[in-house]
Amino acid sequence: MSGQSVWTALSQIGISSVQTGEVLNNVKERRSLATTEEVADYLQVSVPSLLQMRHKGRAPKASKVGRSLRWRWSDVDAWLEQRAS
C-alpha cells in the first residue's frame, strides 16, 4: 500500500493526518532495546569493561533476551543521571 493509499484509508475511517502524525511521532520517540555493544559505545567503555561493571552491580540494569543481553535506553539514561548527581 502506498503512502497516499494509507492516508486515504485512514481518512475514510475518520483519522486525520494530524492524529496519524502524532502516532508516528510517538513511535519514532520510542527507542528500541540496545545491544551490549551499543551501550558500551554510548558510555565510551569497552564491552568487557561494561560486562565487568554489570557483574559487579555497577552498570545499568540489563535483561536477558534469549542468550543476549539487552538494555533499555531509559535505564541507561536513568543510571547516568543518578551517577551525575
N, C-alpha and C positions, 0 to 999 in steps of 0.2 A: 504494500500500500504506500503510495507516495505521500509526501508531506502535505500536499494540498488535499488529498483524499482524507487524510487523518483529520485535518481542520474541518473539512466539510462534514465528516461523520460526527465529530464532536459537537459542532454547532447544531446539527439535526437533533441531537438528544438534549440540547439546552445548555451545553457547557461552552462558555465564552472563551475567547483566546486569552483574556486576562486571567481567568481561573486556571486554564491549562498552563499558562506561563508560570504562575505561582507554583503549581505542582512540579513542573520541570525544574524550576529553581531550587525547590526543596530537595529534589532528587540529586541535583548537582552538588548541593551543600553537604549531603551525607557522604562521608568518606568511607571507603572500604577498609577492611582489615588489612593491616600491614604485615609484611613478612619480617623475619628477623633481620635480613639484610637491609631492608628499607629503614627500620628503626635504628639500626646501628649507624647507617649513613646519616640519618637525620640528627642523631645525637653526637655524631662525629667521633665514634669509637669503633673499634674492630668488632667483628662478630664474636670471636672468642671472649673479648672483654665484656660484651653485653651478656653473653651466656653465663660468664662467671659472676657478674653482678646479679643476675637473676637467681643463680644458685645460692648466693649469699643473702638474698632478700633485699638487695639494694637497687633494683630496677623496676620499671613499671610492670604492672600485672600483665601476664600473657596467658593465653588459653591454648590448649591443645586442640587442633582440628586434624583428626586423623593422626598421622605421625608428625605433623608440623606444628610449630608454634605460630600463633597469630596474635597480633597486638591491636587493640582498639586505639585509634588515634586520640580519642578523648582521654583514655587512660594515660597515654604518653604525655599529652599536654598537661593534664592534671598533676602528674608526677613532676614535671618540670616546674610548674607553678609552685608546688609545695616546696621544692628544693630551693627556689629563688627567694622565698620569704623567710 
